[in-house]
Structure formats: structure tokens, C-alpha cells
């Protein structure tokens, strides 16, 4: 039984998404809350954001069954459940984390080997340096000195900063999902067909990496789309990361400047872009160029920092640190903390999937193409504007058995979290980069 006695923060987010997507679901109650809160305890309203984000996909797809709050929590923390042959991988590099500087803290990201090497080069350390050496090197410098040096070496680091309420207020004047294209109210929403996945027959080119984009395209595959992920030849994805978000997709390695890639675009319905906007523009894959060449293509775009920073790379942990979230979630008021999950990534992925799904259900009644985009920083601003609580409770223990699924992949048993969206099931993920680049 659901409790509707109080308007939940999730309801405000969901109403905003409904308005932006011109969804008027007759039977949906935006303020419907689960029998217990989504187990993602934090000072910020992480649980409410997660609940609203997953519900948005269900509503866009015509799925009215409310999600299981425990399943939502585990989906957001999928790396704590993922296993290959019963073994869980190390998901964080020793070079990713918070480091005390001479005048504060910085946050680094070194999960990809090339980012780790650039970080160490910037600090004047050998490539086999241990974390103590990194700690000492950062401690000798100001935050700005370390961050500037790492950025100059094309590594990834940010200064841990307090929230900027004025900046966040400005962010929140913009849509969560910015949509450019035909008038939504002039394009009727096709009815959902019971027992049929709404995106069956839709072809999606997936040019994304690292949680947010892959969660989005995994969701599109869950709803029936034919998703083909394309990665560049020289940038291998960690296998565990792909398997954790690769359900139902095919995966190929291909140069995006090739004729084969252009042939794929000719027959695609959707392209989802997750690389830096400036990098995409250099490949001729800016939204403007794609809309000119492929007038019926739906273009979906996500980035870490937004369109204002087209050449800036980033990850959830870095956005948390620079936006003020890390200091708000500090356990002792001094040492930076973190949300109980990569919640910016997951919420961005689900919300973008909701937008794509709603637009695809309108496509038959529309003339022209849509461009939809969002960013981790925009989602962070939304979270920072939601009601806050006091010091969070401990993360509860959840029985994961009802919430996991196992698949046979290349001779191994892969265990992942089941879908957060009710009434649908994942197809097996495949090994990274092993499929033909063809529809």
C-alpha cells in the first residue's frame, strides 16, 4: 500500500519531467511514494531523485507499475552486486579519490590507465607510484597548483568546493531535459501497447561510456530497441563496466570517421552521444552537423559539465566534488564525503532514456528531428535544490537474491542487478567489442 499523505520531493521532479516531455498520464500520481524510502541514505535527497528518475522511464514507456525501492537502490549501486564467476572486481583505481592539498582538498579520477598515467606525470611521479607518493605530492601544493598541472597533462582532477547557490539557481532555471525540435504538443503520443516493448524496431547507435550513457542505452534496449554500441579502436572499456551496463546491446569497435559508420548512421533512428562535445564536433558529430545530414535522426546528448564547457571531461565523482555535494556529505565536517551511489550518473541515464522514449513515441506524428540533452552538472543542481535531511542513517542490508540475474557470457557466469523498471527483463550482456558493426 502506498502512502500519499505528504507531497514527496520526488513528486516535484517528476512533475517537472512530465511538463518538459508534455506527458499527461491520466493514471499517474507524481506524489506516489513507496512503502519505504529507497535505501540510499544521504543528507541530500538522493533517494527521491532516484525514485523520480526510474519512475520517469516507466511513465514515458507506458509502464504504470511502481518500481521496487530496494531494486532501485541496488540498481544505483550495481557495482556492489556485479560478479563474474562469483568474484567481484576492484572498481576503483588507487589513483581515484580525495587528496588533502596544502590549502584544502582535490578529487582525482584515474580509473582509465591513460588518466592514471597523466595524473602521475603531472605530479612528477613514476607510473608505478603508490598512493602515499600521490598523497605527499598533492600535500606539497595548493589545490589550484595540482589541479592546473593535472589538467595541463590532460588528466582529471577538480578542487573540492563548497556549493554555489547562485550558480545552482541559474542551472535550475533551465530544463532538466533541454529539447530542441518540433513542438511536442503538436505531435501526439502513440498509445502504449500492452505486452509489447514500446521501442521494438528502433535502431540506436550508442556512443557513450561510463555509467550515465550506458545506463541510458541499456534502458532503451530493455524497452525493445536494437542498440549497437560503438567504441574507438584505441580506447578499451573495462570489461566489468561494460558487462554491468551492456544488457541487450551489441558492441563493436569502429572508427567514427569511417564509411561503415556513416552507413550505420544512414539507417539509425537514434544516436546517443556521451563524449565531450568538442571531441564530437571534431569528428563531424556535433548535433548541428548530424541534424543537417540526417534530418530524421533523434540526437540525444549527455556530458559532465554541460554545453558551456564543450572541451571539459568529467565523471560523477568529480561533479560531486566541484558542485559542493562532497562537502555537504562530509561525515565530520572536514573530510569530503560522497553520495551513497553514483547517483548523478544513474539519474542522468534514466532521465535521458525517459526523454528519448517519449520523443520516439511521438515521432510518427512529427516533422523534423529532435535534439535532447542534459548533463551531470544540471542533475547535480536539481539535487542541490531539493529538501535536505540531517546526518544520514547507515545504508541498510538488503537481501540481494530477489534482485539479481545471472547470464552466461563467453563461458563465464555474470551476475548483475535486475532491472529497476517493473515488468521487463534484461537480455544477456555480451563481451565488449566482439560484434560486427552492422544492423
C-alpha positions in Angstrom: 0.0 0.0 0.0 1.4 3.4 -1.0 1.5 6.4 1.3 0.2 9.6 -0.3 -0.2 11.7 2.9 2.7 14.1 2.1 3.9 15.5 -1.2 7.4 14.0 -1.7 10.3 15.8 -3.2 10.3 13.1 -5.9 6.9 14.4 -7.0 8.2 17.8 -7.8 11.0 16.3 -10.0 8.5 14.0 -11.7 6.0 16.8 -12.4 8.8 18.8 -14.0 9.8 15.9 -16.2 6.2 15.4 -17.2 5.9 19.0 -18.2 9.1 19.1 -20.2 8.1 16.0 -22.1 4.5 17.1 -22.4 3.3 13.9 -20.7 -0.1 13.9 -19.2 -0.5 10.4 -17.8 -4.1 10.2 -16.6 -3.5 7.4 -14.1 -0.1 8.5 -12.8 0.3 10.1 -9.3 3.5 12.0 -9.3 3.4 12.1 -5.5 3.1 8.3 -5.1 5.8 7.1 -2.8 6.9 3.5 -2.0 6.1 1.8 1.3 9.6 2.5 2.4 12.1 5.0 1.2 14.6 3.9 -1.5 17.6 2.8 0.6 20.1 5.5 -0.5 20.5 7.5 2.8 22.3 10.8 2.5 21.9 14.4 3.6 20.7 15.3 0.1 17.5 13.8 -1.4 19.3 11.0 -3.3 16.5 8.5 -2.7 13.8 10.9 -4.0 15.9 11.7 -7.1 16.4 8.0 -7.8 12.7 7.2 -7.4 11.6 10.0 -9.7 14.2 9.2 -12.3 13.3 5.5 -12.6 9.5 6.3 -12.5 10.0 8.8 -15.3 11.1 6.0 -17.6 8.2 3.8 -16.7 5.7 6.6 -17.4 7.4 7.5 -20.7 7.2 3.9 -21.7 3.6 3.4 -20.6 4.6 1.2 -17.7 2.5 2.1 -14.7 3.7 -0.5 -12.1 5.7 1.3 -9.5 9.3 0.2 -9.0 10.6 -1.8 -6.0 12.5 0.7 -3.8 15.1 -1.9 -2.9 15.6 -2.8 -6.5 16.1 0.9 -7.3 18.8 1.2 -4.6 20.7 -1.8 -5.9 20.4 -0.7 -9.5 22.1 2.6 -8.4 24.8 0.6 -6.6 25.1 -2.1 -9.2 28.9 -2.3 -8.8 28.4 -3.7 -5.3 26.4 -6.6 -6.7 28.2 -7.3 -10.0 30.2 -10.5 -10.1 31.9 -12.8 -12.7 32.0 -16.4 -11.6 31.2 -15.2 -8.1 34.0 -12.7 -7.8 33.6 -9.0 -7.6 36.1 -6.8 -9.4 38.0 -3.9 -8.0 36.1 -1.0 -9.5 38.2 2.0 -8.2 41.8 2.8 -9.1 44.1 3.7 -6.2 44.6 7.0 -8.0 40.9 7.9 -7.8 39.9 9.7 -4.6 40.2 12.7 -2.3 43.6 14.1 -1.5 44.4 16.8 1.0 46.3 19.7 -0.5 48.2 22.5 1.2 45.0 24.6 1.4 42.1 22.2 1.1 41.2 19.1 -0.9 41.2 17.9 -4.5 39.4 15.0 -6.1 41.1 12.9 -8.9 39.8 10.3 -11.3 42.3 7.7 -12.6 40.2 4.6 -13.4 41.3 4.5 -17.0 45.0 3.7 -17.4 45.7 6.8 -19.6 44.2 9.1 -17.0 46.2 7.5 -14.2 49.4 7.9 -16.2 48.7 11.6 -16.9 47.9 12.2 -13.3 51.2 10.7 -12.2 53.1 12.6 -14.9 51.6 15.9 -13.7 52.7 15.2 -10.2 56.2 14.2 -11.3 55.8 10.6 -10.2 56.7 7.3 -11.8 53.9 5.3 -13.3 54.2 2.7 -10.5 54.0 5.2 -7.7 51.9 4.2 -4.7 49.0 6.2 -3.2 51.3 7.5 -0.4 53.5 9.2 -3.0 50.4 10.8 -4.6 49.3 12.0 -1.1 52.7 13.5 -0.4 52.9 15.2 -3.8 49.4 16.8 -3.6 50.1 17.8 0.0 53.0 19.9 -1.0 50.9 22.0 -3.4 47.9 24.2 -3.3 44.7 22.7 -4.7 44.9 25.1 -7.7 48.5 24.1 -8.4 47.7 20.4 -8.5 44.5 20.7 -10.5 46.1 23.1 -13.1 49.1 20.7 -13.5 46.9 17.7 -13.9 44.6 19.5 -16.4 47.7 20.6 -18.4 48.7 16.9 -18.6 45.2 16.1 -19.7 44.4 14.2 -16.5 41.3 14.6 -14.4 41.1 16.5 -11.1 39.0 19.2 -9.5 39.1 21.3 -6.4 36.7 20.2 -3.7 34.5 23.3 -3.4 31.5 24.5 -1.4 28.2 24.7 -3.2 27.5 27.9 -5.2 23.8 28.6 -4.5 23.6 31.4 -7.1 25.0 29.2 -9.8 22.7 26.3 -8.9 19.7 28.6 -9.0 20.7 29.6 -12.5 21.1 26.0 -13.6 17.6 25.2 -12.2 16.0 27.9 -14.4 16.9 25.6 -17.4 15.1 22.4 -18.2 16.3 19.1 -16.8 16.0 17.8 -20.4 16.6 20.5 -23.0 14.7 19.7 -26.1 15.1 21.4 -29.5 12.8 20.4 -32.4 9.2 20.0 -33.4 6.5 21.2 -30.9 5.8 18.3 -28.6 2.1 19.4 -28.2 1.7 19.2 -31.9 2.9 15.6 -32.1 0.6 13.1 -30.5 2.0 10.4 -28.2 1.4 6.9 -29.7 -0.5 4.7 -27.3 1.4 2.1 -25.3 0.6 -1.5 -26.4 0.2 -4.0 -23.5 2.8 -6.8 -23.6 4.8 -5.1 -26.3 8.0 -3.2 -25.7 7.5 0.4 -26.9 10.8 0.7 -28.7 10.7 -2.5 -30.7 12.2 -2.0 -34.1 14.1 1.2 -33.1 17.8 1.3 -34.0 20.1 3.1 -31.6 23.7 4.0 -32.1 25.4 4.2 -28.7 28.5 6.4 -28.4 28.7 6.5 -24.7 31.0 5.3 -21.8 31.0 5.1 -18.0 27.6 4.6 -16.4 25.3 7.6 -17.4 25.2 6.9 -21.2 25.4 3.1 -20.9 22.6 3.2 -18.3 20.5 5.2 -20.8 21.1 2.9 -23.7 20.8 -0.2 -21.6 17.3 1.1 -20.7 16.5 1.7 -24.4 17.5 -1.9 -25.1 15.3 -3.1 -22.1 12.4 -1.3 -23.8 13.0 -3.2 -27.1 15.4 -1.1 -29.1 18.2 -2.6 -31.2 21.2 -0.9 -29.6 24.7 -1.0 -31.2 27.4 0.4 -29.1 30.4 1.8 -31.0 33.8 2.4 -29.3 37.0 3.8 -30.8 39.7 1.2 -31.6 42.3 2.5 -29.1 40.2 3.1 -26.0 39.2 -0.2 -24.4 36.4 -0.3 -21.9 37.0 -2.2 -18.6 35.2 -5.5 -19.2 33.3 -5.4 -15.9 32.0 -2.0 -16.6 30.6 -3.0 -20.0 29.0 -6.2 -18.7 27.3 -4.2 -15.8 25.6 -1.9 -18.3 25.7 -3.8 -21.6 22.5 -5.8 -21.3 20.7 -6.4 -24.6 23.3 -4.4 -26.6 25.7 -5.4 -29.3 29.2 -3.9 -29.1 31.6 -3.1 -31.9 34.9 -1.3 -32.4 34.9 1.2 -35.3 36.4 4.5 -36.3 33.6 7.1 -36.3 35.2 8.7 -39.4 34.8 5.6 -41.5 32.3 4.9 -44.3 30.9 2.0 -42.4 30.0 4.3 -39.5 28.2 6.7 -41.9 26.3 3.7 -43.3 25.2 2.9 -39.8 24.0 6.4 -39.3 22.0 6.3 -42.5 19.8 3.6 -41.0 19.8 4.7 -37.4 16.8 6.1 -35.6 18.6 7.5 -32.6 22.2 8.4 -31.7 23.2 8.8 -28.1 26.3 10.8 -27.5 28.4 10.8 -24.3 31.8 12.1 -25.3 32.9 15.7 -24.9 31.0 18.0 -27.3 34.3 19.4 -28.6 35.6 16.0 -29.5 32.3 15.1 -31.2 32.5 18.3 -33.2 36.0 17.4 -34.4 34.6 14.1 -35.7 31.7 15.9 -37.5 29.3 14.5 -35.0 28.0 17.7 -33.4 24.3 17.9 -33.0 24.1 20.6 -35.7 26.1 18.6 -38.3 24.0 15.4 -37.6 20.7 17.2 -37.9 21.7 18.7 -41.2 22.8 15.4 -42.7 20.3 13.1 -41.1 17.0 15.1 -40.8 15.0 12.2 -39.2 17.7 11.2 -36.6 16.9 11.7 -32.9 20.0 13.1 -31.3 20.5 12.6 -27.6 23.5 14.1 -25.8 24.8 14.0 -22.3 28.0 15.5 -20.8 29.6 16.0 -17.4 29.6 19.8 -17.3 27.1 20.9 -19.9 27.2 22.7 -23.3 29.0 25.7 -21.7 32.1 23.5 -21.3 32.4 21.6 -24.6 36.0 20.6 -24.1 35.9 19.6 -20.4 35.8 15.9 -19.5 34.4 14.7 -16.2 32.8 12.0 -14.1 30.2 11.7 -11.4 32.7 11.8 -8.6 34.3 15.0 -10.0 31.0 16.8 -10.4 30.0 15.8 -6.8 33.3 17.3 -5.6 33.2 20.6 -7.5 29.5 21.2 -7.1 29.6 21.1 -3.3 28.0 17.7 -2.8 31.2 16.2 -1.4 31.4 18.8 1.4 27.7 18.6 2.2 28.0 14.8 2.5 31.1 15.1 4.8 30.8 12.8 7.8 33.0 15.0 10.1 32.5 18.5 8.6 36.1 18.5 7.2 36.8 15.4 5.1 34.9 15.3 1.9 32.2 12.6 1.5 30.1 11.2 -1.3 26.6 10.2 -2.2 25.7 6.5 -1.4 25.9 5.8 -5.2 27.0 7.3 -8.4 23.5 8.9 -8.3 24.3 11.7 -10.8 25.3 9.2 -13.4 22.3 6.9 -12.9 19.7 9.6 -12.7 21.1 11.3 -15.8 20.9 8.0 -17.6 17.3 7.2 -16.6 16.0 10.7 -17.3 17.6 10.9 -20.7 16.1 7.5 -21.5 12.7 8.7 -20.4 13.1 11.7 -22.8 14.2 9.6 -25.7 11.4 7.2 -25.2 8.7 9.9 -25.0 10.1 11.5 -28.2 10.2 8.2 -30.1 6.5 7.6 -29.2 5.8 11.0 -30.9 8.0 10.5 -33.9 5.3 9.3 -36.3 3.3 12.5 -35.8 6.2 14.9 -36.1 8.1 16.5 -39.0 11.8 17.0 -38.4 14.2 15.8 -35.8 14.7 16.4 -32.1 17.9 17.1 -30.1 17.6 16.3 -26.4 20.4 16.9 -23.9 21.3 17.1 -20.3 24.4 16.9 -18.1 25.6 15.6 -14.7 26.1 19.1 -13.5 22.4 20.0 -14.3 21.2 17.0 -12.4 23.5 17.9 -9.5 21.9 21.4 -9.4 18.5 19.7 -9.2 19.6 17.5 -6.3 21.1 20.5 -4.5 17.8 22.3 -4.8 15.7 19.5 -3.2 14.9 19.4 0.5 17.7 18.1 2.7 17.9 16.0 5.8 20.2 15.6 8.8 23.0 13.2 9.1 22.1 10.1 7.1 21.4 6.7 8.6 23.6 3.7 7.8 23.0 2.0 4.5 20.7 -0.9 5.3 21.4 -4.5 4.4 19.3 -5.7 1.5 18.7 -9.3 0.6 20.0 -9.2 -3.0 18.8 -12.7 -4.0 15.4 -11.5 -5.4 17.1 -8.6 -7.2 19.9 -10.3 -9.2 20.0 -12.1 -12.5 22.7 -14.3 -13.9 23.8 -14.8 -17.5 26.3 -17.0 -19.4 28.7 -14.7 -21.2 31.7 -16.1 -23.1 32.0 -19.2 -20.8 31.6 -17.2 -17.6 28.7 -16.6 -15.2 27.9 -12.9 -14.9 25.7 -11.7 -12.1 24.1 -8.3 -12.3 21.2 -6.4 -10.7 17.8 -7.0 -12.3 16.0 -4.0 -14.0 14.8 -1.2 -11.8 11.8 -0.8 -14.1 9.0 -3.1 -13.4 7.6 -5.7 -15.7 10.5 -6.1 -18.1 13.7 -8.3 -18.0 17.2 -7.8 -19.3 18.7 -9.8 -22.2 22.2 -11.0 -21.6 25.1 -8.6 -22.0 27.8 -9.6 -24.5 31.5 -9.2 -24.4 32.9 -5.8 -25.3 33.8 -5.1 -28.9 33.1 -8.5 -30.3 30.2 -7.8 -32.6 30.1 -6.7 -36.3 29.4 -3.0 -36.9 26.1 -3.7 -38.7 22.4 -3.6 -38.1 
